[in-house]
């Protein structure tokens, strides 16, 4: 939510739709995208930049950013997410859904759930 904004956060969390690399970069979920065979070199180049920044500046800036997120309610949101997850696992809908595993099989139930969103297993 804090990185994506409410529109994108709702779109992806409510649908469970996969996020490809280009979309993740466009909406600010990741800072960089590179080809798989360029990954090691890209990480190495980035890592070689860090020693040039004083450690105290890194630590204090990281603390500043973390505190800004904390004051926006990050911890409360994480706690509520955990509570809501626990609640939803004990609803009539959740019980019926898990019972369907025994009736139709785990893979079939998951496939049916994910098919409308073209999840990884359902992509053409």
N, CA, C and O atoms as a GROMACS GRO file, in nm:
protein
  496
    1UNK      N    1   0.082  -0.118   0.000
    1UNK     CA    2   0.000   0.000   0.000
    1UNK      C    3   0.087   0.125   0.000
    1UNK      O    4   0.061   0.219  -0.075
    2UNK      N    5   0.190   0.127   0.084
    2UNK     CA    6   0.273   0.246   0.095
    2UNK      C    7   0.358   0.267  -0.029
    2UNK      O    8   0.389   0.382  -0.063
    3UNK      N    9   0.395   0.163  -0.096
    3UNK     CA   10   0.476   0.176  -0.217
    3UNK      C   11   0.391   0.195  -0.341
    3UNK      O   12   0.429   0.271  -0.431
    4UNK      N   13   0.278   0.129  -0.348
    4UNK     CA   14   0.201   0.125  -0.470
    4UNK      C   15   0.088   0.226  -0.478
    4UNK      O   16   0.041   0.259  -0.587
    5UNK      N   17   0.043   0.275  -0.364
    5UNK     CA   18  -0.077   0.356  -0.362
    5UNK      C   19  -0.198   0.265  -0.355
    5UNK      O   20  -0.188   0.146  -0.383
    6UNK      N   21  -0.310   0.321  -0.317
    6UNK     CA   22  -0.428   0.237  -0.292
    6UNK      C   23  -0.482   0.170  -0.418
    6UNK      O   24  -0.528   0.057  -0.412
    7UNK      N   25  -0.476   0.239  -0.533
    7UNK     CA   26  -0.532   0.180  -0.655
    7UNK      C   27  -0.461   0.052  -0.695
    7UNK      O   28  -0.524  -0.051  -0.716
    8UNK      N   29  -0.328   0.058  -0.706
    8UNK     CA   30  -0.253  -0.061  -0.745
    8UNK      C   31  -0.255  -0.167  -0.636
    8UNK      O   32  -0.266  -0.286  -0.665
    9UNK      N   33  -0.246  -0.126  -0.511
    9UNK     CA   34  -0.249  -0.223  -0.401
    9UNK      C   35  -0.379  -0.302  -0.404
    9UNK      O   36  -0.377  -0.425  -0.391
   10UNK      N   37  -0.490  -0.235  -0.420
   10UNK     CA   38  -0.619  -0.304  -0.427
   10UNK      C   39  -0.626  -0.396  -0.549
   10UNK      O   40  -0.672  -0.509  -0.540
   11UNK      N   41  -0.580  -0.345  -0.663
   11UNK     CA   42  -0.587  -0.425  -0.786
   11UNK      C   43  -0.516  -0.558  -0.767
   11UNK      O   44  -0.569  -0.662  -0.805
   12UNK      N   45  -0.397  -0.556  -0.710
   12UNK     CA   46  -0.319  -0.679  -0.702
   12UNK      C   47  -0.357  -0.765  -0.582
   12UNK      O   48  -0.356  -0.888  -0.593
   13UNK      N   49  -0.388  -0.705  -0.468
   13UNK     CA   50  -0.420  -0.788  -0.352
   13UNK      C   51  -0.560  -0.848  -0.364
   13UNK      O   52  -0.584  -0.960  -0.318
   14UNK      N   53  -0.653  -0.776  -0.424
   14UNK     CA   54  -0.789  -0.828  -0.435
   14UNK      C   55  -0.801  -0.934  -0.544
   14UNK      O   56  -0.885  -1.023  -0.533
   15UNK      N   57  -0.720  -0.925  -0.647
   15UNK     CA   58  -0.730  -1.022  -0.756
   15UNK      C   59  -0.629  -1.135  -0.746
   15UNK      O   60  -0.652  -1.243  -0.799
   16UNK      N   61  -0.517  -1.110  -0.678
   16UNK     CA   62  -0.411  -1.210  -0.674
   16UNK      C   63  -0.337  -1.218  -0.807
   16UNK      O   64  -0.258  -1.310  -0.830
   17UNK      N   65  -0.362  -1.123  -0.895
   17UNK     CA   66  -0.300  -1.121  -1.028
   17UNK      C   67  -0.149  -1.108  -1.015
   17UNK      O   68  -0.098  -1.032  -0.932
   18UNK      N   69  -0.078  -1.183  -1.098
   18UNK     CA   70   0.068  -1.178  -1.099
   18UNK      C   71   0.114  -1.041  -1.150
   18UNK      O   72   0.045  -0.977  -1.229
   19UNK      N   73   0.229  -0.999  -1.103
   19UNK     CA   74   0.287  -0.872  -1.145
   19UNK      C   75   0.414  -0.903  -1.222
   19UNK      O   76   0.510  -0.957  -1.167
   20UNK      N   77   0.415  -0.868  -1.352
   20UNK     CA   78   0.536  -0.894  -1.430
   20UNK      C   79   0.641  -0.786  -1.399
   20UNK      O   80   0.610  -0.684  -1.337
   21UNK      N   81   0.761  -0.810  -1.443
   21UNK     CA   82   0.874  -0.722  -1.410
   21UNK      C   83   0.851  -0.579  -1.458
   21UNK      O   84   0.878  -0.484  -1.385
   22UNK      N   85   0.803  -0.563  -1.579
   22UNK     CA   86   0.783  -0.428  -1.633
   22UNK      C   87   0.679  -0.350  -1.553
   22UNK      O   88   0.697  -0.232  -1.525
   23UNK      N   89   0.570  -0.418  -1.516
   23UNK     CA   90   0.467  -0.354  -1.435
   23UNK      C   91   0.520  -0.320  -1.297
   23UNK      O   92   0.497  -0.210  -1.247
   24UNK      N   93   0.593  -0.413  -1.236
   24UNK     CA   94   0.651  -0.387  -1.104
   24UNK      C   95   0.740  -0.265  -1.106
   24UNK      O   96   0.740  -0.185  -1.012
   25UNK      N   97   0.816  -0.248  -1.213
   25UNK     CA   98   0.903  -0.132  -1.225
   25UNK      C   99   0.821  -0.004  -1.247
   25UNK      O  100   0.847   0.098  -1.183
   26UNK      N  101   0.724  -0.010  -1.334
   26UNK     CA  102   0.641   0.107  -1.366
   26UNK      C  103   0.566   0.160  -1.244
   26UNK      O  104   0.554   0.282  -1.227
   27UNK      N  105   0.516   0.071  -1.159
   27UNK     CA  106   0.436   0.115  -1.044
   27UNK      C  107   0.520   0.136  -0.919
   27UNK      O  108   0.465   0.168  -0.813
   28UNK      N  109   0.651   0.120  -0.929
   28UNK     CA  110   0.739   0.150  -0.818
   28UNK      C  111   0.761   0.039  -0.718
   28UNK      O  112   0.810   0.064  -0.608
   29UNK      N  113   0.726  -0.083  -0.754
   29UNK     CA  114   0.745  -0.195  -0.663
   29UNK      C  115   0.891  -0.240  -0.661
   29UNK      O  116   0.940  -0.287  -0.559
   30UNK      N  117   0.960  -0.225  -0.772
   30UNK     CA  118   1.104  -0.255  -0.781
   30UNK      C  119   1.174  -0.136  -0.842
   30UNK      O  120   1.114  -0.060  -0.919
   31UNK      N  121   1.301  -0.119  -0.809
   31UNK     CA  122   1.379  -0.006  -0.858
   31UNK      C  123   1.439  -0.031  -0.996
   31UNK      O  124   1.452   0.061  -1.076
   32UNK      N  125   1.475  -0.156  -1.022
   32UNK     CA  126   1.542  -0.189  -1.148
   32UNK      C  127   1.488  -0.319  -1.204
   32UNK      O  128   1.438  -0.405  -1.131
   33UNK      N  129   1.498  -0.333  -1.336
   33UNK     CA  130   1.466  -0.457  -1.404
   33UNK      C  131   1.580  -0.486  -1.499
   33UNK      O  132   1.628  -0.397  -1.570
   34UNK      N  133   1.625  -0.611  -1.500
   34UNK     CA  134   1.730  -0.649  -1.594
   34UNK      C  135   1.705  -0.792  -1.641
   34UNK      O  136   1.624  -0.865  -1.584
   35UNK      N  137   1.775  -0.829  -1.744
   35UNK     CA  138   1.766  -0.964  -1.797
   35UNK      C  139   1.828  -1.061  -1.696
   35UNK      O  140   1.922  -1.024  -1.626
   36UNK      N  141   1.777  -1.183  -1.687
   36UNK     CA  142   1.831  -1.280  -1.590
   36UNK      C  143   1.983  -1.299  -1.601
   36UNK      O  144   2.051  -1.313  -1.499
   37UNK      N  145   2.035  -1.301  -1.723
   37UNK     CA  146   2.179  -1.323  -1.738
   37UNK      C  147   2.262  -1.200  -1.701
   37UNK      O  148   2.384  -1.208  -1.693
   38UNK      N  149   2.196  -1.085  -1.678
   38UNK     CA  150   2.265  -0.963  -1.636
   38UNK      C  151   2.252  -0.938  -1.486
   38UNK      O  152   2.309  -0.842  -1.434
   39UNK      N  153   2.179  -1.023  -1.417
   39UNK     CA  154   2.147  -0.999  -1.276
   39UNK      C  155   2.271  -0.990  -1.188
   39UNK      O  156   2.285  -0.896  -1.111
   40UNK      N  157   2.361  -1.087  -1.198
   40UNK     CA  158   2.480  -1.088  -1.112
   40UNK      C  159   2.564  -0.962  -1.134
   40UNK      O  160   2.609  -0.901  -1.037
   41UNK      N  161   2.586  -0.924  -1.259
   41UNK     CA  162   2.667  -0.805  -1.287
   41UNK      C  163   2.596  -0.679  -1.236
   41UNK      O  164   2.661  -0.588  -1.184
   42UNK      N  165   2.465  -0.674  -1.252
   42UNK     CA  166   2.388  -0.558  -1.206
   42UNK      C  167   2.395  -0.543  -1.054
   42UNK      O  168   2.414  -0.433  -1.003
   43UNK      N  169   2.380  -0.654  -0.983
   43UNK     CA  170   2.388  -0.651  -0.836
   43UNK      C  171   2.529  -0.611  -0.792
   43UNK      O  172   2.545  -0.531  -0.700
   44UNK      N  173   2.630  -0.667  -0.858
   44UNK     CA  174   2.768  -0.633  -0.824
   44UNK      C  175   2.797  -0.486  -0.843
   44UNK      O  176   2.860  -0.424  -0.758
   45UNK      N  177   2.751  -0.429  -0.955
   45UNK     CA  178   2.774  -0.287  -0.981
   45UNK      C  179   2.707  -0.201  -0.875
   45UNK      O  180   2.765  -0.103  -0.828
   46UNK      N  181   2.586  -0.237  -0.837
   46UNK     CA  182   2.515  -0.161  -0.733
   46UNK      C  183   2.587  -0.173  -0.599
   46UNK      O  184   2.604  -0.074  -0.528
   47UNK      N  185   2.629  -0.294  -0.564
   47UNK     CA  186   2.696  -0.316  -0.436
   47UNK      C  187   2.828  -0.240  -0.426
   47UNK      O  188   2.866  -0.198  -0.317
   48UNK      N  189   2.897  -0.221  -0.536
   48UNK     CA  190   3.025  -0.148  -0.533
   48UNK      C  191   3.006   0.001  -0.507
   48UNK      O  192   3.102   0.069  -0.472
   49UNK      N  193   2.885   0.052  -0.522
   49UNK     CA  194   2.859   0.195  -0.495
   49UNK      C  195   2.845   0.223  -0.345
   49UNK      O  196   2.881   0.332  -0.300
   50UNK      N  197   2.793   0.128  -0.269
   50UNK     CA  198   2.760   0.150  -0.129
   50UNK      C  199   2.878   0.187  -0.040
   50UNK      O  200   2.861   0.272   0.048
   51UNK      N  201   2.996   0.130  -0.057
   51UNK     CA  202   3.107   0.166   0.033
   51UNK      C  203   3.148   0.314   0.025
   51UNK      O  204   3.222   0.361   0.111
   52UNK      N  205   3.101   0.386  -0.075
   52UNK     CA  206   3.136   0.527  -0.090
   52UNK      C  207   3.046   0.620  -0.011
   52UNK      O  208   3.066   0.741  -0.010
   53UNK      N  209   2.946   0.564   0.056
   53UNK     CA  210   2.855   0.643   0.138
   53UNK      C  211   2.890   0.615   0.284
   53UNK      O  212   2.897   0.499   0.324
   54UNK      N  213   2.913   0.720   0.365
   54UNK     CA  214   2.947   0.698   0.507
   54UNK      C  215   2.839   0.616   0.578
   54UNK      O  216   2.719   0.639   0.560
   55UNK      N  217   2.883   0.520   0.657
   55UNK     CA  218   2.791   0.428   0.726
   55UNK      C  219   2.690   0.502   0.813
   55UNK      O  220   2.574   0.463   0.819
   56UNK      N  221   2.734   0.610   0.881
   56UNK     CA  222   2.640   0.682   0.967
   56UNK      C  223   2.529   0.747   0.884
   56UNK      O  224   2.415   0.754   0.929
   57UNK      N  225   2.561   0.795   0.764
   57UNK     CA  226   2.458   0.855   0.679
   57UNK      C  227   2.361   0.748   0.629
   57UNK      O  228   2.241   0.772   0.624
   58UNK      N  229   2.412   0.632   0.593
   58UNK     CA  230   2.325   0.522   0.552
   58UNK      C  231   2.230   0.485   0.664
   58UNK      O  232   2.109   0.472   0.642
   59UNK      N  233   2.285   0.467   0.784
   59UNK     CA  234   2.204   0.424   0.898
   59UNK      C  235   2.098   0.528   0.933
   59UNK      O  236   1.982   0.493   0.956
   60UNK      N  237   2.136   0.655   0.937
   60UNK     CA  238   2.041   0.759   0.976
   60UNK      C  239   1.934   0.780   0.869
   60UNK      O  240   1.817   0.801   0.902
   61UNK      N  241   1.971   0.775   0.744
   61UNK     CA  242   1.871   0.791   0.638
   61UNK      C  243   1.775   0.673   0.636
   61UNK      O  244   1.655   0.690   0.613
   62UNK      N  245   1.827   0.552   0.658
   62UNK     CA  246   1.740   0.435   0.665
   62UNK      C  247   1.644   0.449   0.783
   62UNK      O  248   1.525   0.419   0.770
   63UNK      N  249   1.693   0.494   0.898
   63UNK     CA  250   1.608   0.515   1.014
   63UNK      C  251   1.501   0.620   0.986
   63UNK      O  252   1.386   0.603   1.025
   64UNK      N  253   1.538   0.727   0.918
   64UNK     CA  254   1.443   0.833   0.883
   64UNK      C  255   1.331   0.778   0.796
   64UNK      O  256   1.213   0.804   0.821
   65UNK      N  257   1.367   0.702   0.694
   65UNK     CA  258   1.266   0.644   0.604
   65UNK      C  259   1.177   0.547   0.679
   65UNK      O  260   1.055   0.550   0.664
   66UNK      N  261   1.238   0.459   0.760
   66UNK     CA  262   1.159   0.363   0.837
   66UNK      C  263   1.063   0.433   0.933
   66UNK      O  264   0.950   0.388   0.950
   67UNK      N  265   1.107   0.540   0.996
   67UNK     CA  266   1.020   0.613   1.088
   67UNK      C  267   0.905   0.681   1.014
   67UNK      O  268   0.794   0.687   1.065
   68UNK      N  269   0.932   0.730   0.895
   68UNK     CA  270   0.824   0.791   0.816
   68UNK      C  271   0.716   0.687   0.787
   68UNK      O  272   0.597   0.715   0.798
   69UNK      N  273   0.758   0.567   0.749
   69UNK     CA  274   0.660   0.460   0.724
   69UNK      C  275   0.588   0.422   0.852
   69UNK      O  276   0.467   0.397   0.850
   70UNK      N  277   0.661   0.418   0.962
   70UNK     CA  278   0.600   0.384   1.090
   70UNK      C  279   0.491   0.485   1.128
   70UNK      O  280   0.385   0.448   1.177
   71UNK      N  281   0.518   0.611   1.105
   71UNK     CA  282   0.420   0.714   1.139
   71UNK      C  283   0.301   0.713   1.044
   71UNK      O  284   0.196   0.768   1.076
   72UNK      N  285   0.316   0.653   0.929
   72UNK     CA  286   0.204   0.637   0.836
   72UNK      C  287   0.119   0.516   0.876
   72UNK      O  288   0.015   0.492   0.814
   73UNK      N  289   0.160   0.441   0.976
   73UNK     CA  290   0.080   0.330   1.024
   73UNK      C  291   0.122   0.194   0.971
   73UNK      O  292   0.041   0.102   0.968
   74UNK      N  293   0.247   0.180   0.929
   74UNK     CA  294   0.292   0.053   0.872
   74UNK      C  295   0.273  -0.064   0.968
   74UNK      O  296   0.217  -0.166   0.930
   75UNK      N  297   0.318  -0.050   1.093
   75UNK     CA  298   0.307  -0.162   1.187
   75UNK      C  299   0.162  -0.197   1.217
   75UNK      O  300   0.127  -0.314   1.227
   76UNK      N  301   0.080  -0.096   1.231
   76UNK     CA  302  -0.062  -0.121   1.256
   76UNK      C  303  -0.124  -0.194   1.138
   76UNK      O  304  -0.202  -0.287   1.156
   77UNK      N  305  -0.089  -0.153   1.016
   77UNK     CA  306  -0.141  -0.219   0.897
   77UNK      C  307  -0.096  -0.365   0.891
   77UNK      O  308  -0.175  -0.453   0.857
   78UNK      N  309   0.030  -0.390   0.924
   78UNK     CA  310   0.080  -0.528   0.924
   78UNK      C  311   0.007  -0.611   1.028
   78UNK      O  312  -0.029  -0.726   1.001
   79UNK      N  313  -0.015  -0.555   1.145
   79UNK     CA  314  -0.085  -0.628   1.251
   79UNK      C  315  -0.228  -0.657   1.209
   79UNK      O  316  -0.277  -0.768   1.230
   80UNK      N  317  -0.297  -0.558   1.152
   80UNK     CA  318  -0.435  -0.579   1.108
   80UNK      C  319  -0.441  -0.683   0.997
   80UNK      O  320  -0.535  -0.764   0.993
   81UNK      N  321  -0.344  -0.683   0.907
   81UNK     CA  322  -0.340  -0.784   0.801
   81UNK      C  323  -0.333  -0.924   0.859
   81UNK      O  324  -0.400  -1.015   0.810
   82UNK      N  325  -0.252  -0.941   0.962
   82UNK     CA  326  -0.239  -1.071   1.027
   82UNK      C  327  -0.370  -1.110   1.096
   82UNK      O  328  -0.415  -1.224   1.085
   83UNK      N  329  -0.431  -1.016   1.166
   83UNK     CA  330  -0.558  -1.043   1.235
   83UNK      C  331  -0.667  -1.078   1.133
   83UNK      O  332  -0.740  -1.175   1.152
   84UNK      N  333  -0.677  -1.000   1.026
   84UNK     CA  334  -0.780  -1.025   0.925
   84UNK      C  335  -0.758  -1.159   0.856
   84UNK      O  336  -0.854  -1.229   0.825
   85UNK      N  337  -0.633  -1.195   0.832
   85UNK     CA  338  -0.604  -1.325   0.772
   85UNK      C  339  -0.655  -1.436   0.863
   85UNK      O  340  -0.716  -1.532   0.817
   86UNK      N  341  -0.629  -1.423   0.993
   86UNK     CA  342  -0.677  -1.523   1.088
   86UNK      C  343  -0.829  -1.531   1.092
   86UNK      O  344  -0.886  -1.640   1.102
   87UNK      N  345  -0.894  -1.417   1.085
   87UNK     CA  346  -1.040  -1.415   1.086
   87UNK      C  347  -1.096  -1.484   0.962
   87UNK      O  348  -1.188  -1.566   0.972
   88UNK      N  349  -1.040  -1.452   0.845
   88UNK     CA  350  -1.096  -1.508   0.722
   88UNK      C  351  -1.076  -1.658   0.712
   88UNK      O  352  -1.151  -1.726   0.641
   89UNK      N  353  -0.979  -1.711   0.781
   89UNK     CA  354  -0.956  -1.856   0.778
   89UNK      C  355  -1.064  -1.932   0.855
   89UNK      O  356  -1.075  -2.054   0.843
   90UNK      N  357  -1.143  -1.860   0.935
   90UNK     CA  358  -1.244  -1.924   1.018
   90UNK      C  359  -1.385  -1.876   0.983
   90UNK      O  360  -1.468  -1.852   1.071
   91UNK      N  361  -1.409  -1.862   0.854
   91UNK     CA  362  -1.542  -1.825   0.807
   91UNK      C  363  -1.604  -1.946   0.737
   91UNK      O  364  -1.535  -2.042   0.702
   92UNK      N  365  -1.733  -1.940   0.718
   92UNK     CA  366  -1.803  -2.048   0.648
   92UNK      C  367  -1.747  -2.068   0.508
   92UNK      O  368  -1.730  -2.181   0.462
   93UNK      N  369  -1.718  -1.958   0.439
   93UNK     CA  370  -1.661  -1.966   0.304
   93UNK      C  371  -1.528  -2.040   0.304
   93UNK      O  372  -1.502  -2.124   0.218
   94UNK      N  373  -1.443  -2.007   0.402
   94UNK     CA  374  -1.311  -2.071   0.409
   94UNK      C  375  -1.325  -2.219   0.439
   94UNK      O  376  -1.253  -2.301   0.382
   95UNK      N  377  -1.415  -2.255   0.528
   95UNK     CA  378  -1.436  -2.396   0.559
   95UNK      C  379  -1.484  -2.473   0.436
   95UNK      O  380  -1.436  -2.584   0.408
   96UNK      N  381  -1.578  -2.415   0.362
   96UNK     CA  382  -1.628  -2.482   0.241
   96UNK      C  383  -1.517  -2.496   0.137
   96UNK      O  384  -1.507  -2.598   0.069
   97UNK      N  385  -1.434  -2.393   0.126
   97UNK     CA  386  -1.326  -2.396   0.028
   97UNK      C  387  -1.226  -2.508   0.060
   97UNK      O  388  -1.185  -2.581  -0.029
   98UNK      N  389  -1.188  -2.520   0.187
   98UNK     CA  390  -1.092  -2.626   0.223
   98UNK      C  391  -1.156  -2.764   0.214
   98UNK      O  392  -1.086  -2.862   0.186
   99UNK      N  393  -1.286  -2.774   0.238
   99UNK     CA  394  -1.354  -2.903   0.221
   99UNK      C  395  -1.351  -2.947   0.075
   99UNK      O  396  -1.348  -3.067   0.045
  100UNK      N  397  -1.352  -2.850  -0.016
  100UNK     CA  398  -1.350  -2.882  -0.159
  100UNK      C  399  -1.220  -2.953  -0.199
  100UNK      O  400  -1.217  -3.024  -0.299
  101UNK      N  401  -1.113  -2.934  -0.122
  101UNK     CA  402  -0.988  -3.004  -0.152
  101UNK      C  403  -1.010  -3.155  -0.148
  101UNK      O  404  -0.961  -3.229  -0.233
  102UNK      N  405  -1.085  -3.200  -0.048
  102UNK     CA  406  -1.114  -3.342  -0.035
  102UNK      C  407  -1.208  -3.393  -0.144
  102UNK      O  408  -1.197  -3.507  -0.189
  103UNK      N  409  -1.301  -3.307  -0.184
  103UNK     CA  410  -1.400  -3.346  -0.285
  103UNK      C  411  -1.342  -3.347  -0.428
  103UNK      O  412  -1.362  -3.442  -0.503
  104UNK      N  413  -1.272  -3.241  -0.462
  104UNK     CA  414  -1.226  -3.225  -0.601
  104UNK      C  415  -1.075  -3.228  -0.618
  104UNK      O  416  -1.025  -3.233  -0.731
  105UNK      N  417  -1.002  -3.226  -0.508
  105UNK     CA  418  -0.855  -3.227  -0.515
  105UNK      C  419  -0.799  -3.086  -0.508
  105UNK      O  420  -0.858  -2.991  -0.558
  106UNK      N  421  -0.685  -3.075  -0.444
  106UNK     CA  422  -0.621  -2.946  -0.420
  106UNK      C  423  -0.593  -2.870  -0.551
  106UNK      O  424  -0.630  -2.754  -0.565
  107UNK      N  425  -0.529  -2.938  -0.646
  107UNK     CA  426  -0.491  -2.871  -0.771
  107UNK      C  427  -0.613  -2.819  -0.847
  107UNK      O  428  -0.610  -2.709  -0.902
  108UNK      N  429  -0.720  -2.897  -0.851
  108UNK     CA  430  -0.841  -2.855  -0.923
  108UNK      C  431  -0.903  -2.732  -0.857
  108UNK      O  432  -0.946  -2.640  -0.927
  109UNK      N  433  -0.908  -2.729  -0.726
  109UNK     CA  434  -0.967  -2.616  -0.655
  109UNK      C  435  -0.884  -2.490  -0.677
  109UNK      O  436  -0.938  -2.383  -0.703
  110UNK      N  437  -0.753  -2.503  -0.666
  110UNK     CA  438  -0.665  -2.388  -0.687
  110UNK      C  439  -0.672  -2.341  -0.831
  110UNK      O  440  -0.676  -2.221  -0.857
  111UNK      N  441  -0.674  -2.434  -0.926
  111UNK     CA  442  -0.685  -2.399  -1.068
  111UNK      C  443  -0.814  -2.321  -1.093
  111UNK      O  444  -0.813  -2.220  -1.164
  112UNK      N  445  -0.924  -2.366  -1.034
  112UNK     CA  446  -1.052  -2.297  -1.051
  112UNK      C  447  -1.047  -2.156  -0.992
  112UNK      O  448  -1.100  -2.062  -1.051
  113UNK      N  449  -0.984  -2.143  -0.877
  113UNK     CA  450  -0.972  -2.012  -0.814
  113UNK      C  451  -0.888  -1.916  -0.897
  113UNK      O  452  -0.922  -1.798  -0.910
  114UNK      N  453  -0.779  -1.966  -0.952
  114UNK     CA  454  -0.683  -1.879  -1.020
  114UNK      C  455  -0.712  -1.856  -1.168
  114UNK      O  456  -0.661  -1.760  -1.226
  115UNK      N  457  -0.792  -1.941  -1.229
  115UNK     CA  458  -0.816  -1.932  -1.374
  115UNK      C  459  -0.861  -1.794  -1.422
  115UNK      O  460  -0.809  -1.746  -1.522
  116UNK      N  461  -0.956  -1.728  -1.356
  116UNK     CA  462  -1.000  -1.598  -1.407
  116UNK      C  463  -0.889  -1.493  -1.411
  116UNK      O  464  -0.898  -1.395  -1.485
  117UNK      N  465  -0.786  -1.513  -1.330
  117UNK     CA  466  -0.678  -1.414  -1.320
  117UNK      C  467  -0.556  -1.454  -1.401
  117UNK      O  468  -0.453  -1.386  -1.396
  118UNK      N  469  -0.566  -1.563  -1.476
  118UNK     CA  470  -0.454  -1.612  -1.557
  118UNK      C  471  -0.328  -1.623  -1.473
  118UNK      O  472  -0.221  -1.574  -1.510
  119UNK      N  473  -0.343  -1.690  -1.360
  119UNK     CA  474  -0.230  -1.711  -1.271
  119UNK      C  475  -0.123  -1.791  -1.345
  119UNK      O  476  -0.145  -1.835  -1.458
  120UNK      N  477  -0.010  -1.808  -1.284
  120UNK     CA  478   0.104  -1.873  -1.348
  120UNK      C  479   0.068  -2.007  -1.413
  120UNK      O  480   0.115  -2.036  -1.523
  121UNK      N  481  -0.013  -2.086  -1.348
  121UNK     CA  482  -0.047  -2.217  -1.403
  121UNK      C  483  -0.153  -2.212  -1.512
  121UNK      O  484  -0.178  -2.312  -1.579
  122UNK      N  485  -0.216  -2.097  -1.530
  122UNK     CA  486  -0.327  -2.086  -1.626
  122UNK      C  487  -0.293  -2.000  -1.747
  122UNK      O  488  -0.379  -1.980  -1.833
  123UNK      N  489  -0.173  -1.950  -1.755
  123UNK     CA  490  -0.138  -1.866  -1.868
  123UNK      C  491  -0.128  -1.948  -1.995
  123UNK      O  492  -0.081  -2.062  -1.993
  124UNK      N  493  -0.175  -1.890  -2.106
  124UNK     CA  494  -0.167  -1.963  -2.233
  124UNK      C  495  -0.023  -1.986  -2.278
  124UNK      O  496   0.001  -2.046  -2.383
   0.00000   0.00000   0.00000
